[in-house]
Amino acid sequence: MPSSLARVATDAAPRYAKQFASHFGRKIPVEETPDGGHRLTFQNTDVVLEPLDDHLLIRVTAPDAAALTAIRDVVASHLERFGRRRELSVVWDEPAQD
């Protein structure tokens, strides 16, 4: 399954992770992880948000390349909209095939 990572520079990573999880939690399954992050399940696609001191680490895993591209676009557009005032920017690494 293809996967991808993004590191979003911010000093408010826990807030953005919680806001993203709350926003989608009305529509899809969301669980809190032991490290204070969140796992969201979009059909067969997983999004894990891990808040760290100086950035938000995002891991996505999808069943195929098309689904990976779609979920990366959804995650980036929502987070960038939530962080518009702070000019939040989501930049993905190259997808990895597992």
URPE-V452054 format. One record per pair of residues at least 4 apart in sequence whose ideal C-beta (glycine too) atoms are under 8 Angstrom apart, sorted by the first residue. I is the first residue (numbers start at 1). J is the second residue. D is the distance in whole Angstrom. If there is no record, write none. Layout:
{{I;J;D} {I;J;D}}
This chain:
{{1;61;5} {1;62;6} {1;63;6} {1;64;8} {1;97;8} {1;98;5} {2;61;7} {2;62;6} {2;64;7} {2;65;6} {2;68;5} {2;95;5} {2;96;7} {2;97;6} {2;98;7} {3;59;7} {3;60;6} {3;61;4} {3;62;7} {3;68;7} {3;95;7} {3;96;5} {3;98;6} {4;59;8} {4;60;5} {4;68;6} {4;72;6} {4;92;5} {4;93;6} {4;94;8} {4;95;5} {4;96;7} {5;57;7} {5;58;7} {5;59;6} {5;60;8} {5;92;7} {5;93;5} {6;57;8} {6;58;4} {6;72;8} {6;75;8} {6;76;8} {6;90;5} {6;91;6} {6;92;5} {6;93;7} {7;55;5} {7;56;8} {7;57;6} {7;58;8} {7;91;8} {8;13;7} {8;16;7} {8;55;6} {8;56;4} {8;57;8} {8;58;7} {8;79;7} {8;83;8} {8;88;6} {8;89;7} {8;90;5} {8;91;8} {9;54;7} {9;55;5} {9;89;8} {10;16;6} {10;54;8} {10;55;6} {10;56;6} {10;83;7} {10;86;7} {10;88;6} {11;53;8} {11;54;6} {12;16;6} {12;83;8} {12;86;7} {13;17;6} {13;51;4} {13;52;6} {13;53;8} {13;54;8} {13;55;6} {13;56;4} {14;18;6} {14;36;6} {14;51;4} {15;19;6} {16;20;6} {16;49;8} {16;51;8} {16;56;6} {16;79;6} {16;82;6} {16;83;6} {16;88;7} {17;21;6} {17;36;8} {17;37;6} {17;38;6} {17;49;4} {17;50;8} {17;51;5} {17;56;6} {18;22;6} {18;38;7} {19;23;6} {19;82;5} {20;24;7} {20;38;7} {20;40;8} {20;49;6} {20;75;8} {20;78;6} {20;79;6} {20;82;7} {21;25;6} {21;30;5} {21;32;8} {21;38;4} {21;40;6} {21;49;7} {22;26;8} {23;78;7} {23;82;8} {24;28;5} {24;30;6} {24;40;6} {24;42;8} {25;30;4} {25;40;8} {28;40;6} {28;41;6} {28;42;6} {29;40;7} {29;41;5} {30;38;6} {30;39;7} {30;40;5} {30;41;8} {31;38;7} {31;39;5} {32;36;7} {32;37;7} {32;38;6} {33;37;4} {33;38;6} {33;39;6} {33;48;7} {33;50;7} {35;50;6} {36;51;6} {37;48;6} {37;49;5} {37;50;4} {37;51;6} {38;48;7} {38;49;5} {39;46;6} {39;47;7} {39;48;5} {39;49;8} {40;46;7} {40;47;4} {40;48;8} {40;49;8} {41;45;7} {41;46;6} {41;47;8} {42;46;8} {42;47;7} {42;71;6} {42;74;8} {44;62;7} {44;63;5} {44;67;7} {45;60;7} {45;61;7} {45;62;4} {45;63;7} {45;67;6} {45;68;8} {45;71;5} {46;59;8} {46;60;7} {46;61;5} {46;62;8} {47;58;7} {47;59;7} {47;60;5} {47;71;6} {47;75;6} {48;58;7} {48;59;4} {48;60;8} {49;56;6} {49;57;8} {49;58;6} {50;56;7} {50;57;4} {50;58;8} {50;59;7} {51;56;6} {51;57;8} {52;56;7} {52;57;6} {56;79;8} {58;75;6} {58;79;8} {58;90;7} {60;68;6} {60;71;5} {60;72;6} {60;75;7} {61;68;8} {61;98;8} {62;67;4} {62;68;4} {62;70;8} {62;71;6} {63;67;5} {64;68;7} {65;69;6} {65;95;7} {66;70;6} {67;71;6} {68;72;6} {68;95;6} {69;73;6} {70;74;7} {71;75;6} {72;76;6} {72;92;5} {73;77;6} {74;78;6} {75;79;6} {75;90;7} {76;80;6} {76;90;4} {76;92;7} {77;81;6} {78;82;6} {79;83;6} {79;88;6} {79;90;5} {80;84;7} {80;88;5} {80;89;7} {80;90;6} {82;88;7} {83;87;7} {83;88;3} {84;88;7}}
